[in-house]
Every structure is written in structure tokens, then in C-alpha cells.
Amino acid sequence: MAENQDGRILSLHVCVGHFEPMKDTDSVELITGFGIEGDRHASDHPSRRRRQVLLMDKETLDSFGLEQGQIRENITTSGIDLAALPTGQRLSLGDDVVLEITGDCEPCAFIEGIRDGLRAEMEGKRGMLTYVTQGGAVKVGDAIAPA
């Protein structure tokens, strides 16, 4: 990431239940090795470690005409090119949190339900999955940058 980029957290969303609307919030607590407190996807089970927190950038959402939280991301960012980050890259959020990129999020059938053809259009562009390597609180407006 170039030094002049100003990565920020624009919005935070918690999945409270399967097919339930995402809960928008101003702050969340991330738990090391577990995920976002209160999120249905939070788990320390080895099969879920790769998918603890989903990041998506507003720039990509805008390119598809989508709203923040619409693709069920947990953290919407701005000013950081998430798609350019390699697996294993660590990101610092706010004062304490560190996430590790575990890979891109493949578009699922839910995405097709937003708009016909969107699943194919978003291939390789649905955001980045992460693992919480260091927990703590983050809030809307906090910085996000490679660690």
C-alpha cells in the first residue's frame, strides 16, 4: 500500500442469524482466534478459522452499484486495495486489532439473489476473508493498514 493511502473503516456489520439482516453497529469487539463477538460465523473450530471476518472495500461495492453491508461483509473499508493483498498479509485495524488475510471470498448463491448475474461478475471480487490474530475493539473511522 502506498504511504499516501488513507485506509479507513467505513462501516461495521454483525451477522446475528442465518438469512437475518446484518446488524449495523458503530463498534465491534474482535476476539483472538475466534472472530467478532456476537457474529454467527465466529468460531475457533479449525474448519472455520479461514472465514472469521469478511472485509470488503467501498470502491468495489460502488463499482457494482451495491450498498455497504449488502454482500454481508463484516467490515467495509475505503482507501485500501484489499484485492491486491496476498494471503498471509496482516492488517492492523484501530489501535490493537490485527487480522491475517486467509484468501478471497468466493461469491455464493446469496450473491446471485441480489441481482441476476452478479455472482459471476463478482468472481474474485467479493472481498477478503481474515483470521483474527490479535483481538480488540474497532470502531467506524478507525485506520486500517498493512501491519
TORGUGU-553300 format. One record per residue: x negated, y negated, z of N, C-alpha, C, O in turn; chain; residue number from 1. Coordinates in steps of 0.2 Angstrom, whole numbers. Each point is the difference from the previous one (the first is absolute). Layout:
REM TORGUGU-553300
     n.u     n.v     n.w    ca.u    ca.v    ca.w     c.u     c.v     c.w     o.u     o.v     o.w   kette    nr
       X       Y       Z       X       Y       Z       X       Y       Z       X       Y       Z       A   NUM
...
This chain:
REM TORGUGU-553300
     n.u     n.v     n.w    ca.u    ca.v    ca.w     c.u     c.v     c.w     o.u     o.v     o.w   kette    nr
      -4       6       0       4      -6       0      -4      -6       0      -5      -1       4       A     1
       6      -4      -8      -4      -6       0       1      -4       6       6       0       3       A     2
     -11      -4      -1       0      -3       6       6      -6       0       2      -1       6       A     3
       0      -1     -11       5      -6       0       7       3       0       5      -4       0       A     4
      -4      11       0       6       2       0       3       0       7      -4       0       5       A     5
      10      -2      -4       3      -1       7       6       6       1       6      -2      -1       A     6
      -8       8       3       5       5       1       4      -1       6      -3      -2       5       A     7
       9       2      -6       5      -1       6       5       5       0       2       3      -5       A     8
       1      -2      11       6       4       1       6      -4      -1       1      -5       4       A     9
       3       6      -9       6      -4      -1       6       3       3       5      -4       2       A    10
      -4      10      -1       6       3       3      -2       7       3      -4       3      -3       A    11
       8      -1       8      -1       6       3       7       4       0       5      -3       2       A    12
      -5      10      -3       6       3       0      -1       7       3      -5       3      -1       A    13
      10      -1       5       0       6       4       5       5      -3       6      -2      -1       A    14
      -7       8      -1       5       5      -2       3       3       7      -4       4       3       A    15
      10      -5      -2       3       2       6       4       7      -1       2       3       5       A    16
      -1      -1     -11       4       6      -2       0       1      -7      -1      -4      -4       A    17
       2      11       2       0       2      -7       6      -3      -3       5       0       2       A    18
      -7      -4      -8       5      -3      -4       3      -6       4       5      -3      -3       A    19
      -7       1       9       3      -6       3      -4      -6      -2      -6       1      -3       A    20
       9      -7       3      -4      -6      -2      -6      -1       4       0       2       6       A    21
      -5      -5      -9      -6      -1       4       1      -6       5       4      -4      -2       A    22
      -7       4       8       1      -5       4      -6      -5      -1      -5       2       1       A    23
       7      -8      -2      -5      -6      -1      -1      -2       7       4      -1       4       A    24
     -11      -1      -3      -2      -2       7      -6      -5      -1      -3       0      -5       A    25
       2      -4      10      -5      -5       0      -7       3       2      -5      -2      -1       A    26
       5       8       5      -6       3       2       1       8       1       6       2       1       A    27
     -11       1      -1       0       8       1      -6       2       4      -5      -4       0       A    28
       6       9       4      -6       3       3      -2       6      -4       4       5      -1       A    29
     -10      -4      -1      -3       6      -3      -4       4       5      -4      -3       4       A    30
       5       9      -4      -3       5       5      -5       4      -4       1       3      -5       A    31
      -7      -3       8      -6       4      -3       2       7      -1       3       3       4       A    32
      -4      -1     -10       1       7      -2       8       2      -1       1       6       0       A    33
       3     -11       1       7       2       0       5      -4      -5       4       3      -3       A    34
      -5     -10       3       4      -4      -5       3      -6       4      -3      -2       5       A    35
       8       0      -8       4      -6       3       5       3       5       4       4      -1       A    36
      -5      -7       7       5       1       6       7       0      -3       2      -6      -2       A    37
       2      11       3       7      -1      -2       2       2      -7       6       0      -2       A    38
     -11       1      -2       1       2      -7       1       8      -1      -4       4       3       A    39
       9      -2      -7       1       7       0      -6       4      -3       0       6       0       A    40
      -4      -9      -4      -6       3      -3      -6       1       4      -5       3      -2       A    41
       5      -7       8      -5       1       5      -1       7       2       5       3       2       A    42
     -11      -1      -2      -2       7       2      -7       1       0      -4      -2      -4       A    43
       2       6       9      -7       2       0      -1       7      -3      -6       3       1       A    44
      11       0      -4       0       7      -3      -5      -1      -6       0      -4      -4       A    45
      -5       9       4      -5       0      -6       4      -1      -7      -3      -3      -4       A    46
       8       6       3       3      -1      -7       3      -7      -1       2      -2      -5       A    47
      -1      -2      10       3      -7       0      -6      -5       0       2      -6      -1       A    48
      -8       7       3      -5      -5       1      -1      -4      -6      -1      -6       1       A    49
       2       9      -7      -2      -4      -6       6      -6      -1      -2      -5      -3       A    50
       8       6       6       5      -4      -2       3      -4       6       6      -1       1       A    51
     -10      -2       4       2      -3       6       3      -7      -2       5      -2       3       A    52
      -8      -2      -7       2      -7      -1      -1      -1      -8      -5       1      -3       A    53
      10      -4       0       0      -2      -7      -1      -7      -1       4      -4       3       A    54
      -9       2      -6      -1      -7      -2       2      -1      -7      -1       4      -5       A    55
       4     -10       4       2      -2      -7      -2      -8      -1       2      -4       5       A    56
      -4       2     -10      -1      -7      -1       5      -4      -4       3       3      -4       A    57
      -1      -9       6       5      -4      -3      -1      -1      -7       5       0      -4       A    58
     -11      -1       2      -1      -1      -7       2       6      -5       3      -1      -5       A    59
      -4       7       8       3       6      -4       7       0       0       4       1      -5       A    60
      -1      -2      11       8       0       1       2      -6      -5       5       2      -3       A    61
      -8      -7       3       3      -6      -5       0       2      -7       4      -1      -4       A    62
     -10       5       2       0       2      -7       5       5      -2       2       1      -6       A    63
       1       2      11       6       5      -1       7      -3       1       5       3       0       A    64
      -5      -9       3       6      -4       1       3       3       7       6       0       0       A    65
     -10       2       4       2       4       7      -1      -5       6      -4      -4       0       A    66
       8       5       5       0      -4       6      -5       4       5      -1       6      -1       A    67
      -1     -10       6      -4       3       5       4       5       4       5      -2       2       A    68
      -8       8      -1       3       5       4       4       5      -5       3       5       3       A    69
      -1      -7      -9       4       3      -4      -2       7      -2       4       5       0       A    70
     -11      -4       0      -2       7      -2      -2       4       7      -3       5      -1       A    71
       5      -8       6      -1       3       7      -7       0       2      -2       5       4       A    72
      -2     -10      -6      -6      -1       3       0      -2       7       5      -4       2       A    73
     -10       5       2       0      -2       7      -3      -7       1       2      -4       4       A    74
      -7       2      -8      -4      -6       0       0      -3      -7      -3       3      -5       A    75
       6      -9       4      -1      -3      -7      -5      -6       1       0      -4       5       A    76
      -5       5     -10      -6      -5       1       0      -5      -6       4       1      -5       A    77
      -8      -6       5      -1      -4      -5      -8      -2       0      -3      -1       5       A    78
       0       0     -11      -7      -3       0      -5       6       0      -6      -2       0       A    79
       8       8       0      -5       6       0       3       5      -5       5       2       0       A    80
     -10       0      -5       2       4      -5      -1       8       3      -5       3      -1       A    81
      11      -1       3       0       7       4      -2       5      -5      -3       5       1       A    82
       6      -5      -8      -2       5      -5      -7       1      -1      -2       5      -3       A    83
      -2     -10       4      -7       0      -1      -4       3       5      -6       1      -1       A    84
       9       0       7      -4       3       6       0       8      -1       5       3      -1       A    85
     -11      -1       2      -1       8       0       2       3       6       1      -2       5       A    86
       1       9      -6       1       4       6      -6       0       4      -6       0      -2       A    87
       8      -1       9      -6       0       5      -1      -7       2      -3      -1       5       A    88
       5      -4      -9      -1      -7       2       4      -2       6       5       2       1       A    89
      -9      -5       3       4      -2       7       2      -8      -1      -4      -4      -3       A    90
      10       3       6       2      -7       0       1      -2       7       3       3       4       A    91
      -5     -10      -2       2      -2       6       6      -5      -1       1      -4      -4       A    92
       4       5       9       6      -4       0       0      -3       7      -1       3       5       A    93
       2     -10      -5       1      -4       6      -7       1       4      -5       0      -3       A    94
       6       0      10      -6       0       4      -3       7       1      -6       1       2       A    95
      10       4      -2      -2       7       3       1       5      -5      -4       5       0       A    96
       9      -5      -4       2       6      -4      -5       2      -6      -2      -5      -3       A    97
       0      11       2      -3       2      -5       3       6      -4       2       5       4       A    98
       0      -5     -10       3       5      -4      -5       3      -5      -4      -4      -2       A    99
       5      10       0      -5       3      -5       5       2      -6       5       4       1       A   100
      -7      -6      -7       4       2      -6      -1       8      -1      -6       2       0       A   101
      12       1       0      -1       7      -1       3       2      -8      -1       6      -2       A   102
       3     -11      -1       2       1      -7       6      -4      -2       3      -3       4       A   103
      -2       4     -11       6      -4      -2       7       4       1      -1       6       1       A   104
       6     -10       0       7       3       1       3       2      -6       2      -5      -4       A   105
      -1      11       2       4       2      -6       7      -2       1       3       1       5       A   106
       0      -4     -11       7      -2       0       4       7       1      -1       4      -4       A   107
       6      -5       8       5       6       1       7      -1      -3       1      -6      -3       A   108
       3      10       4       7      -1      -3       3      -6       3       5      -3      -4       A   109
      -6       1      10       3      -6       3      -2      -6      -5       5      -4      -1       A   110
     -11       4      -2      -1      -6      -4       4       0      -6       2      -5      -2       A   111
      -1      11      -1       5       0      -6       7      -3       2       3      -2      -4       A   112
      -1       3      10       6      -2       2       1      -8       1       6      -2      -1       A   113
     -12      -1       1       1      -7       0       1      -3      -7       4      -4      -1       A   114
      -7       7      -4       1      -2      -7      -2       6      -5      -5       3       1       A   115
       9      -1      -6      -2       5      -4      -6      -2      -4      -1      -5      -2       A   116
      -4      10       2      -6      -1      -3      -6      -3       5      -6       0      -2       A   117
       8      -2       7      -5      -3       5      -5       5       3      -6      -2       0       A   118
       8       8       1      -5       5       2      -6       1      -5      -5       0       3       A   119
       7       0      -9      -6       1      -5      -4      -7       0      -6       1      -1       A   120
      10      -6       1      -4      -7      -1      -4      -1       6      -6      -3       0       A   121
       7       6       6      -4      -1       6      -5       5       1      -4       0       5       A   122
       3       5      -9      -5       5       1      -7      -4       1      -2      -4      -4       A   123
      -1       6       9      -6      -3       2       0      -7       3      -5      -3       1       A   124
      11       1       0       1      -7       2       5      -1       6       3      -6       1       A   125
      -2      11       3       5       0       5      -3      -2       7       4       0       5       A   126
     -10      -2      -5      -3      -2       6      -5       6       3      -1       5      -4       A   127
      -2      -7       9      -5       4       3       2       3       7       2      -3       4       A   128
      -3      10      -3       1       3       6      -6      -1       4      -6       0      -2       A   129
       7       0       9      -6      -1       5       1       4       6       6       2       2       A   130
     -11      -1       1      -1       3       7      -2      -5       5      -5      -4      -2       A   131
       8       4       8      -2      -5       5      -6       2       4       0       5       4       A   132
      -6      -8      -6      -6       2       4      -1      -4       6      -4       3       5       A   133
       7      -8      -4      -1      -4       6       7      -4       0       2      -4      -4       A   134
       1       5      10       7      -3       1       0      -7       3      -5      -2       2       A   135
      11      -1      -2       1      -6       3       6      -3      -3       3       3      -3       A   136
      -2     -10       5       6      -3      -2      -2      -4      -6      -6      -3      -1       A   137
      10       2      -4       0      -4      -6       6      -4       0       6       2       2       A   138
      -6      -8      -5       6      -4      -1       0      -3      -7      -6      -1      -4       A   139
      11      -1       1       1      -4      -6      -5      -6       0       0      -4       5       A   140
      -4       3     -10      -5      -6       0      -7       2       1      -4      -3      -1       A   141
       3       9       4      -6       3       2      -4       1      -6       2       1      -6       A   142
      -9      -2       6      -5       1      -5       0       8      -1       0       4       4       A   143
      -2      -2     -11      -1       7      -1      -6      -1      -5       0      -3      -5       A   144
      -5       7       6      -6       0      -4      -4       6       1       1       4       5       A   145
      -5      -2     -10      -5       6       0      -4       0       7      -3      -6       1       A   146
       3      11       2      -4       0       7      -8       2      -2      -4       0       5       A   147
